[in-house]
Each structure stands twice: as C-alpha cells, then as structure tokens.
Amino acid sequence: MNDLHPTALHRFSVIGPLVSRDQLAHGELKRLIRELASRSYDIPGTTRRRIGEKTIEAWYYAWQRGGIEALTPKVRKDQGQSKLRIEIQQAIISAKQENACRSIDQLILLVEKTGLAARDSVARSSVHRLLQQQGLSRPSGASSQPEEFRSYEALYAGDLWTGDVMHGPRILINGRLRKVYLVSLMDDASRLLTHSAFCLGEKALDIEGVLKQAILKRGLPVKLVVDNGAAYRSHTLQGICARLGIHLIYCRPYAPEGKGKIERWHRTFRDQFLNELDTRCVTDLADLNARLWAWIEVIYHQRPHASLQGISPLQRYQQDLARIRTLGQRAEHLDELFYHRVTRKVRRDGTVAYLGKRFEVPYELAGKSIQLVVEPHAEQLVSLEDHEGKVLGKAIELNVIANNQRARRKPEPLRALEQTPREGPNLIEIAHQQYHGMDSIGIEPPIKKDVSDHEEH
C-alpha cells in the first residue's frame, strides 16, 4: 500500500469542502473557492499561510480527474532556478518588497518601462515562480465584508462527525497522578457520541485510536470536522481519512464556532460527569473509561435532547441506520489502514532500529532505505515495504546469542582457471605478445629450432 504524499494530503484537506459536495449549484463553486482562498493554512514547507483561488481551482479539477494521487506535486527539472536574468530578478523582488500590493502585471510593466526587459519578453509564470520562491506571492486582498456565521445541522446521521479534545482530571496511574484528556467524536445530526475515551495525551495516535473504535461501532462518516491543531494535521491521520473516503475538514484557528455542538457537550459533560465523579474509586485509566462508557450509553444516549424535538440521541441516530456507510470489504483490512509507516535505513549488518530495539531484515536490503510498517498502538513491527508499497518481507527481533551459532551466507569461491575457458581479448595475453615481440602489427615470434633436429646434424 503506497504511502500518500504529505503535499497531496494537504491539498486534499484544502479542497475538502468542495469534494464533499454531491452537487454544486450554478456559481457555488466559484463562491466556495473564493471563501477557501480567504482562509489561512499551515502550508507544508513554507511560512506562507494563503493559497490563491486559481491554485485551489486547479487542485479541485486535478482531484476530479485522478483522485488524491493527482494532487501529488510533480518535480520540475528547473526547480529552484529562475530563467530570468539576475538584474530582472533583483528589480522584481525589490519592487514587490517595496509595495506588496503590486500585481504580476504591474511588476512586468515596471521592468519593461525601466528598460531592463523588452516588451512581452517576461512571462507571468516566471515572475510568479520567482515570487513564490522568495515568499512574496499573495492572493488578492481579503473582503471588507463582516464574516458571516450561521447555525447548521447535518441532514442525516453519518453525514458529519465533529472531533475535539477536552482536558480531564488527574487520576492515579501506576502509583502517580497523571492528567488525562477526553478525545471525542460526535455525530452532528443526532448528537450521538460515536466514540469517546480518556487518553494520556492528545496526540495524533490517541485521536486515531478513538476514530478506529468509532468506525467499528458506527460506520464511516462522510465528513469529519476537527480542530486545526498539529495532532489533527498529522500525516498519518490525513492518510487514514483519505483511504477510507472521509473528507477531513479543519476549523480555522481561533474559530470554535464550527464545533459548537461538541463544545456544548463538553459543558454538559463537566456538569454531569466530572462533577459527579469520585476519583478515589478510579483505579486506573481503564476503570475511568469503563465509567465513561457506561454513563454515555445508559444516561446521555438515552436522555431526551432539547435540540432533537424531545427524542434521545440514540433514537435520532437509529432513524438513519439505513443510510450509514458501512466498512464492507474494508472491514477485513481495517487494521492495515491504521498502520504507520516509518522510514529507516538498513545497516550493514542487516538490521534496523525501532523504539530502541534492533530487528533483522533480509540481508539483501543492507544499505537501502525502507519503510517499517508498524502497529502504532501495540508498538509492533508488522512488515517491511519499499517506498512504492511493495512488501519486502518481515523483520524479527535481533538475537545476538543465536547469531553466534548461525551459519553465514558466503559468496561462491572463484572457479579454477582451467575450469573457466575464456574467449575474446585478454589483457594478459596481449601484454605477453607485445612484450615478447608478438604485437598486433604482425611481427612473428622467433622460430624456435627443434633441438632434436640440431642434434642429428
């Protein structure tokens, strides 16, 4: 299974609001693209935070033609180099730094009027690449209209899930107080908690674990709205969602309005669960989660909800059971979809390191860069792959004691000279002939007299 390119995952997350639409009304695509271009993004490999409308539009049509693989960037042969003369580059950069509002057309006109370039000799794409390399490219000015916020609700259960993390209490774990975090996924239409669990952290691995359990219990959502934090933007989480066909959507930084329902549930959870919880009865993390799941299933899911016309979250969810997307054949390979891939270089002794341990791999891989396929929750090394997803075999934990008696593979010994007849030119024979007067010009070697004939005469 190929590991998805991080840039492709980032682009897929940007156009998520577009690809998640079943159909777009006339003019809606342009409006949505303009809205996406007005947002700030964490763009891999650069400090820029804006993406142009034309770029987003190109990504969208590329995705329509070839899926997420079509969003993988193609490396230019002249990457990092500008074909513009150095004096033109310096003039364009200086002019853009002096006035950031100058457009590409204005910059081209400026170098033409100052005599640095002939008319129509500077391509817009060349100037655009130069500005991108220097971090000076930016979209058109943001709209001066006030930002619009409206309440929304998914039409059917399973259409939209929302994820968030809440800081929890401190409990005794292995004899010491540890802070825990509540990671939750909520179905927007029904307010049902597809899964929620206390974790020791709020990292990507914790979120992936909760997502896996939620999928096993409640099927696949169409969209997943999450925070803009680093954990949610992890390469592994984006890859999992892309392979499962889940459109991962990020809220803008410092804009919690997009997760209003789960934020409201957090307040209910603090009032009704945390305020009632007697931490002296909790023995460990598993015991705390056992109490959490019992409270969710017995109390929260069964209680009538004011925003659901008086029915409970479970009843509202069950109304749309026929529409829930199931895993289908993917259920057999769900664990594989959640595997992580870690790049390692195989040492000369045919071993790789993972989590402080050394593992032996097929010796033919020595010196090569490979991917370790690992089960991250159990911290187990499953198999080996190359960077194209081809399985290379398995790895076993290094046993230096057993290797002491292990027979080594050795190269085959060279065969005896008489057993390997050679044909064609031979440097030794050529040198011998030239040195002893038998060169290629045609000089014949001295005629040796027959000793027996000489003795007879």
C-alpha positions in Angstrom: 0.0 0.0 0.0 1.6 3.3 -1.1 2.2 5.9 1.5 0.4 9.1 0.4 2.5 12.2 -0.3 2.1 14.8 2.5 1.6 17.6 0.0 -1.2 15.6 -1.7 -2.9 15.1 1.7 -2.6 18.8 2.5 -4.1 19.8 -0.8 -6.9 17.2 -0.3 -7.7 18.8 3.1 -7.9 22.3 1.5 -10.4 21.2 -1.2 -12.4 19.0 1.3 -15.4 21.4 1.4 -15.6 21.1 -2.4 -15.2 17.4 -2.9 -17.6 16.6 -0.1 -20.5 18.2 -2.0 -22.6 15.9 -4.0 -23.5 18.6 -6.5 -22.9 22.3 -6.7 -25.4 25.0 -7.8 -24.5 27.5 -10.5 -21.9 29.9 -9.2 -21.4 28.0 -5.9 -18.1 26.5 -6.9 -16.6 30.0 -7.5 -18.0 31.3 -4.2 -16.6 28.4 -2.3 -13.2 28.7 -3.9 -13.1 32.4 -3.0 -14.1 31.6 0.6 -11.3 28.9 0.8 -8.8 31.4 -0.6 -9.6 33.9 2.2 -8.6 31.4 4.9 -5.2 30.9 6.5 -3.5 27.5 6.2 -0.4 25.7 7.6 1.3 25.0 4.3 4.0 22.3 4.4 7.5 23.5 3.5 6.7 27.3 3.7 5.9 30.1 6.1 3.1 31.4 3.8 -0.4 30.9 5.0 -2.5 31.9 1.9 -3.5 29.9 -1.2 -4.7 31.6 -4.4 -8.1 31.0 -5.9 -6.7 29.6 -9.2 -4.5 27.2 -7.3 -7.4 25.8 -5.3 -9.4 25.5 -8.5 -6.6 23.6 -10.2 -6.4 21.2 -7.3 -10.1 20.6 -7.4 -10.1 19.7 -11.1 -7.0 17.6 -10.7 -8.7 15.6 -8.0 -11.8 15.1 -10.3 -9.5 13.7 -13.0 -7.3 11.4 -11.0 -8.3 11.3 -7.3 -5.9 12.1 -4.5 -2.9 10.7 -6.4 -3.3 13.5 -8.9 -2.6 16.0 -6.1 1.0 14.8 -5.7 3.3 17.5 -6.9 5.4 16.9 -10.0 9.0 17.9 -9.5 10.2 20.5 -12.1 13.6 19.9 -13.8 14.4 23.5 -13.2 13.1 23.6 -9.7 14.8 26.3 -7.6 16.1 28.2 -10.6 14.7 31.2 -12.4 15.4 31.7 -16.1 15.1 35.5 -15.7 18.3 37.5 -15.8 19.7 38.3 -12.4 19.1 42.1 -12.8 15.5 41.5 -13.7 15.0 39.2 -10.7 16.5 41.7 -8.3 14.3 44.5 -9.8 11.1 42.4 -9.4 11.9 41.4 -5.8 12.8 44.9 -4.8 9.7 46.3 -6.4 7.5 43.7 -4.7 9.1 44.2 -1.3 8.6 48.0 -1.6 4.9 47.6 -2.4 3.3 44.2 -1.6 0.1 45.2 -3.5 1.9 45.3 -6.9 0.5 42.6 -9.2 2.5 40.4 -11.5 1.4 42.5 -14.5 2.5 45.7 -12.7 5.9 44.2 -12.0 6.4 43.1 -15.6 5.3 46.6 -16.8 7.8 48.1 -14.4 10.8 46.2 -15.7 9.7 46.9 -19.2 9.4 50.7 -18.7 12.8 50.9 -16.9 14.4 49.2 -19.9 15.5 46.1 -18.2 13.4 43.8 -20.4 11.9 44.0 -23.9 8.2 44.1 -24.3 6.5 40.7 -23.9 9.8 39.0 -23.1 9.0 38.3 -19.4 6.4 35.5 -18.8 3.9 35.8 -16.0 4.7 32.3 -14.9 8.4 33.1 -14.5 7.5 36.1 -12.3 5.0 34.0 -10.3 7.6 31.3 -9.6 10.2 33.9 -8.6 7.8 35.5 -6.1 6.8 32.1 -4.7 10.5 31.2 -4.2 11.0 34.4 -2.3 7.8 34.0 -0.3 6.4 37.2 -1.8 3.3 35.8 -3.6 0.0 36.5 -2.0 -3.7 36.4 -3.1 -5.9 39.4 -3.7 -7.0 41.4 -0.7 -9.5 40.0 1.7 -13.0 41.1 1.6 -14.0 44.0 3.8 -17.4 42.5 4.5 -18.0 41.1 8.0 -17.7 37.4 8.5 -20.9 35.5 8.4 -21.8 32.8 11.0 -24.9 30.7 10.7 -26.2 27.7 12.7 -26.1 24.4 10.7 -27.0 20.8 11.2 -26.3 17.7 9.1 -29.4 16.3 7.4 -28.7 12.7 8.2 -26.8 10.8 10.8 -23.4 9.8 9.5 -23.1 12.8 7.2 -20.9 14.8 9.6 -18.8 14.0 12.6 -17.1 16.5 14.8 -14.0 15.8 16.8 -12.4 17.6 19.8 -10.3 17.2 22.9 -11.1 18.3 26.4 -8.7 18.4 29.4 -9.8 15.9 32.0 -9.0 15.2 35.7 -5.8 13.8 37.3 -6.0 10.2 38.3 -3.6 7.7 39.9 -1.9 5.5 37.2 0.9 3.2 38.3 1.2 5.0 41.6 1.5 8.5 40.3 -1.0 11.2 39.4 -1.4 11.7 35.7 -3.5 14.1 33.8 -5.9 12.6 31.2 -7.6 14.0 28.1 -11.0 13.3 26.8 -11.0 12.6 23.0 -14.5 12.6 21.5 -16.2 12.2 18.1 -19.8 13.4 17.9 -22.4 12.8 15.1 -23.8 16.2 14.2 -27.3 15.2 13.2 -28.1 13.0 16.2 -25.6 14.4 18.9 -24.6 10.8 19.5 -21.1 10.1 20.7 -19.7 7.7 18.1 -16.9 7.1 20.5 -15.2 8.9 23.4 -12.3 7.9 25.5 -9.9 9.3 28.1 -6.3 9.1 26.9 -3.0 10.0 28.4 -2.3 12.5 25.7 -3.9 14.5 22.9 -1.6 13.3 20.1 -2.4 12.0 16.7 -2.1 8.4 17.9 -4.8 9.0 20.6 -7.1 10.6 18.0 -6.6 7.7 15.6 -7.4 5.2 18.2 -10.7 6.9 19.0 -11.5 7.2 15.3 -10.9 3.5 14.8 -13.3 2.5 17.6 -15.9 5.0 16.4 -15.8 3.5 12.8 -16.1 -0.1 14.2 -19.2 0.9 16.2 -20.9 3.5 14.0 -19.7 3.1 10.4 -18.0 5.7 8.2 -18.8 9.4 8.2 -18.9 11.4 5.0 -17.1 14.4 6.7 -15.0 14.8 9.8 -14.6 18.3 11.2 -11.7 18.7 13.6 -9.5 21.3 15.2 -6.6 23.0 13.4 -4.0 21.7 15.9 -0.9 19.8 15.0 -2.3 16.4 16.1 -5.2 16.6 13.7 -2.9 17.7 10.9 -0.7 14.7 11.2 0.3 12.9 8.0 -1.0 9.6 9.4 -4.5 10.8 10.3 -4.9 12.5 6.9 -3.8 9.3 5.2 -6.3 7.2 7.1 -9.2 9.5 6.3 -8.2 9.7 2.6 -8.1 5.9 2.3 -11.5 5.5 4.0 -13.1 8.2 1.9 -13.6 10.5 4.8 -13.4 14.2 4.0 -11.3 15.7 6.7 -12.2 19.4 7.3 -10.3 21.8 9.6 -11.7 24.6 11.5 -9.9 27.9 11.2 -7.5 28.8 14.1 -9.2 30.5 17.0 -12.7 29.9 15.4 -14.5 27.4 17.6 -17.9 28.3 16.1 -17.5 25.4 13.7 -17.6 22.9 16.6 -20.4 24.5 18.7 -22.3 21.3 19.4 -19.4 19.3 20.8 -18.2 22.4 22.8 -21.7 22.5 24.3 -21.5 18.8 25.0 -18.2 19.4 26.9 -20.0 21.8 29.2 -22.7 19.1 29.8 -20.0 16.5 30.4 -18.3 18.7 33.0 -21.5 19.4 34.8 -23.0 15.9 34.8 -20.0 13.6 34.8 -16.9 15.2 36.1 -18.7 17.0 38.9 -20.2 13.6 40.0 -17.0 11.6 39.5 -15.3 10.3 42.7 -11.7 9.9 41.6 -11.0 7.9 44.7 -13.0 5.0 43.2 -11.0 5.1 40.0 -8.2 2.5 40.0 -6.6 3.2 36.6 -7.3 4.6 33.1 -9.3 1.5 32.0 -11.5 1.8 35.1 -12.1 5.5 34.3 -13.1 4.7 30.7 -15.4 1.9 31.9 -17.3 4.5 33.9 -17.3 7.0 31.0 -18.8 4.5 28.5 -21.4 3.3 31.0 -22.5 6.9 31.6 -22.7 7.7 27.8 -24.7 4.6 26.9 -27.0 4.5 29.9 -27.6 8.2 30.6 -26.5 10.5 27.8 -27.6 8.5 24.8 -31.0 7.6 26.4 -32.0 11.0 27.7 -34.3 13.2 25.5 -32.4 16.0 23.9 -33.8 19.5 23.7 -32.4 20.2 20.2 -33.8 16.9 18.8 -37.5 17.6 19.4 -37.6 15.7 22.6 -36.1 12.4 21.4 -32.8 10.9 22.6 -29.5 10.9 20.6 -29.7 7.1 20.2 -33.3 7.3 18.8 -32.3 10.0 16.3 -29.3 8.1 15.2 -31.4 4.9 14.7 -33.7 6.7 12.3 -30.9 6.9 9.7 -29.4 3.4 10.2 -30.2 2.5 6.5 -28.1 5.5 5.3 -25.0 4.8 7.4 -21.9 3.9 5.3 -20.5 0.5 6.4 -17.0 -0.7 6.1 -18.0 -3.5 3.8 -14.9 -5.4 2.4 -12.6 -2.9 4.0 -13.5 -4.3 7.5 -11.1 -7.2 6.9 -8.2 -4.7 6.3 -9.2 -2.0 8.8 -6.1 -2.7 10.9 -3.8 -2.2 7.9 -5.4 1.2 7.1 -4.4 2.4 10.6 -0.8 1.1 10.3 2.0 3.7 10.4 5.0 3.7 8.1 8.4 4.7 9.4 11.4 5.2 7.1 14.6 3.6 8.1 18.0 2.8 6.5 19.1 -0.8 6.9 22.6 -1.1 8.5 25.4 -3.1 7.0 24.7 -5.9 9.4 21.1 -6.2 8.0 19.3 -4.6 11.0 17.1 -1.6 11.6 16.2 0.2 14.8 12.7 0.8 16.1 11.7 2.1 19.5 15.1 1.3 21.0 15.2 -2.3 19.6 17.0 -3.8 16.7 15.4 -6.0 14.1 16.9 -8.3 11.5 15.6 -7.9 7.9 16.6 -9.8 4.7 20.3 -9.2 4.2 19.7 -8.1 0.6 18.3 -4.8 2.0 21.5 -3.8 3.7 22.3 -0.2 2.9 18.9 0.6 1.4 16.1 2.9 2.7 12.9 1.0 3.5 9.6 1.6 5.3 8.7 -0.2 8.5 5.0 -1.0 8.7 4.1 -0.8 12.4 1.0 -1.2 14.5 1.4 2.0 16.5 -0.9 1.2 19.4 0.8 -2.1 20.2 4.2 -0.8 19.0 4.7 -3.9 16.9 6.7 -4.1 13.7 4.4 -5.9 11.2 6.3 -6.0 7.9 8.6 -4.2 5.5 7.8 -2.2 2.4 9.7 -0.2 -0.2 8.6 3.4 -0.9 6.2 2.2 -3.6 4.3 0.0 -1.2 5.8 -3.4 -2.3 6.1 -5.9 0.6 9.8 -6.7 1.2 9.3 -9.4 3.9 9.2 -9.5 7.7 11.5 -8.4 10.4 12.5 -10.4 13.5 13.9 -9.1 16.7 17.7 -9.4 16.8 19.1 -12.3 18.8 22.9 -11.9 19.1 23.3 -15.1 21.1 21.5 -17.2 18.4 23.6 -15.4 15.7 26.7 -16.7 17.3 25.9 -20.2 16.0 24.2 -19.1 12.9 25.7 -20.1 9.5 26.6 -17.1 7.4 25.9 -16.9 3.8 29.2 -16.7 1.9 30.0 -15.8 -1.7 30.8 -18.7 -4.0 34.6 -19.3 -4.4 36.2 -18.5 -7.7 36.5 -21.4 -10.0 39.9 -22.8 -11.1 41.3 -21.2 -14.2 41.3 -24.5 -16.2 37.6 -24.9 -15.5 36.6 -21.5 -16.9 37.8 -21.2 -20.5 37.6 -17.6 -21.8 37.1 -16.3 -25.2 37.8 -12.9 -26.7 40.6 -10.4 -26.0 42.7 -11.0 -22.8 44.9 -8.2 -21.5 47.5 -10.6 -20.1 47.9 -12.4 -23.4 48.0 -9.1 -25.3 50.7 -7.8 -23.0 52.6 -11.0 -23.3 52.6 -10.9 -27.1 53.6 -7.3 -27.3 56.4 -7.6 -24.7 57.9 -10.7 -26.5 57.7 -9.2 -29.9 54.4 -10.7 -31.0 52.4 -7.4 -31.3 49.3 -6.9 -33.3 51.3 -5.4 -36.2 52.1 -8.9 -37.4 55.6 -9.5 -36.1 56.1 -13.2 -35.9 57.7 -14.7 -32.8 61.2 -16.1 -33.3 61.2 -19.5 -34.8 62.4 -22.0 -32.2 64.7 -24.6 -33.6 63.9 -28.2 -32.9 66.6 -29.4 -30.6 66.3 -33.0 -31.8 67.0 -31.9 -35.5 70.1 -29.9 -34.4 71.5 -32.8 -32.6 71.1 -35.0 -35.7 73.1 -32.6 -37.8 
